[in-house]
Every structure is written in C-alpha cells, then in structure tokens.
Amino acid sequence: MKIIGLTFAVVLAVAVAALAIDLPNSKGEVKLVRIIAGGRVVAEVKILEPGSINIDPQTVSIMKDPNGGSTYVCSGGVKLKFSTDGKTTFTLSADRIQVENAKPDSSK
C-alpha cells in the first residue's frame, strides 16, 4: 500500500510541476496583474501591448465573471513572463499573482 501511495504522490507532484498557463494579450486588450503579499495588493501592473503572458504557478484558481472574463489567482512561488515578438519583455516573481482583463476605464 505504501508503494501505491508513493507512486500517486510522485505522479501528482509531476503534474503540479508541469502546470503552466499561456494567456494571449490581444491588440486593444489590457491585462491587470496584481502582486499580492501578506493578503494585500502591494503592486499593480497594466499590460497594454499585445503579446503573450506565461504564468508558472504551483496552484491556480480560475474565477469567471458574468461578462465572460476570467480572473486567474496563482499562488505558491509564481513566475510570470511577458513576451512580445518572441522576446521576453519582463518577468515577475511573487508568492501570489492575480491576472484579469482590466475594465475599459481602468486602462488610462
């Protein structure tokens, strides 16, 4: 029984380690990235340009809003990489990062 439990734990750890999210940021779309520490938002970054957002979290929760958008709440030593034209523009690391579409009036 211990061997089965150990095998399950190893397979689960590999599945969690392989978790990565790719979010496209289309032209005219603004993504809002919140860096959270100690349960408080300590910084916000608006991504204004089209490109690719790659998130590598240990855990992720996806919340859907009534307008069809999604909020990604990622935790456990998260790395976020933003790329344009195949080149990394910036990288963020934090214990918790939240990514969502910004409301049209918040992009100013």
C-alpha positions as CSV (number, residue, x, y, z in Angstrom):
1,M,0.0,0.0,0.0
2,K,2.9,2.4,0.7
3,I,4.2,1.9,-2.8
4,I,0.9,2.8,-4.4
5,G,0.7,6.0,-2.2
6,L,4.2,7.0,-3.0
7,T,3.6,6.4,-6.8
8,F,0.5,8.6,-6.6
9,A,2.4,11.3,-4.8
10,V,5.2,11.3,-7.3
11,V,2.7,11.5,-10.3
12,L,0.8,14.3,-8.6
13,A,4.0,16.3,-8.0
14,V,5.0,15.9,-11.6
15,A,1.5,17.1,-12.7
16,V,1.6,20.1,-10.5
17,A,5.2,21.0,-11.6
18,A,4.1,20.9,-15.2
19,L,1.2,23.4,-14.7
20,A,1.7,26.5,-16.8
21,I,-0.8,28.9,-18.2
22,D,-0.4,30.9,-21.5
23,L,-2.6,33.9,-21.9
24,P,-2.6,35.9,-25.1
25,N,-3.0,39.6,-24.8
26,S,-4.6,40.9,-28.0
27,K,-4.4,44.3,-29.5
28,G,-6.7,46.7,-27.7
29,E,-6.9,44.4,-24.7
30,V,-5.5,45.4,-21.3
31,K,-4.5,42.9,-18.6
32,L,-4.2,43.9,-15.0
33,V,-1.6,42.0,-12.9
34,R,-1.8,42.3,-9.2
35,I,1.1,41.3,-6.9
36,I,-0.2,40.1,-3.5
37,A,1.9,39.7,-0.3
38,G,0.6,39.2,3.2
39,G,-3.0,39.1,1.8
40,R,-2.7,42.7,0.5
41,V,-2.2,44.0,-3.0
42,V,1.3,45.6,-3.0
43,A,1.6,46.4,-6.7
44,E,-0.4,46.5,-9.9
45,V,0.9,46.3,-13.4
46,K,-1.2,47.0,-16.6
47,I,-0.1,45.2,-19.7
48,L,-1.1,47.5,-22.6
49,E,0.7,45.9,-25.6
50,P,-0.3,42.7,-27.4
51,G,1.9,39.8,-26.5
52,S,2.0,36.5,-24.6
53,I,1.7,36.1,-20.8
54,N,3.2,32.9,-19.5
55,I,2.4,32.0,-15.8
56,D,4.1,29.2,-13.9
57,P,2.3,28.7,-10.6
58,Q,2.2,25.8,-8.1
59,T,-1.6,26.3,-7.8
60,V,-4.2,28.2,-9.7
61,S,-7.8,29.1,-9.3
62,I,-9.9,30.5,-12.2
63,M,-12.9,32.6,-11.4
64,K,-15.4,33.5,-14.2
65,D,-17.2,36.8,-14.2
66,P,-20.7,37.4,-15.5
67,N,-19.3,39.2,-18.6
68,G,-17.4,36.1,-19.7
69,G,-13.9,37.2,-18.5
70,S,-11.7,35.2,-16.2
71,T,-9.5,36.0,-13.2
72,Y,-6.5,33.8,-12.6
73,V,-5.4,33.6,-9.0
74,C,-2.0,31.9,-8.9
75,S,0.0,31.1,-5.8
76,G,2.9,29.1,-4.4
77,G,6.0,30.8,-5.9
78,V,4.6,32.2,-9.1
79,K,6.6,33.3,-12.1
80,L,5.0,35.5,-14.8
81,K,6.8,36.2,-18.1
82,F,5.5,38.7,-20.7
83,S,6.8,38.4,-24.2
84,T,6.3,40.4,-27.4
85,D,7.6,39.3,-30.8
86,G,9.1,36.2,-29.2
87,K,11.3,38.2,-26.8
88,T,10.8,38.4,-23.0
89,T,9.9,42.0,-22.1
90,F,9.7,41.4,-18.3
91,T,9.5,38.7,-15.6
92,L,7.7,38.9,-12.3
93,S,8.0,36.6,-9.3
94,A,5.8,36.6,-6.2
95,D,4.1,34.3,-3.7
96,R,0.7,35.2,-5.3
97,I,-0.2,36.9,-8.6
98,Q,-3.7,37.7,-9.9
99,V,-4.3,38.3,-13.6
100,E,-7.5,39.6,-15.2
101,N,-8.8,41.7,-18.0
102,A,-8.8,45.4,-17.0
103,K,-12.0,47.3,-17.2
104,P,-12.0,49.7,-20.2
105,D,-11.9,52.8,-18.0
106,S,-9.0,51.4,-15.9
107,S,-6.6,51.3,-18.8
108,K,-6.0,55.1,-18.8
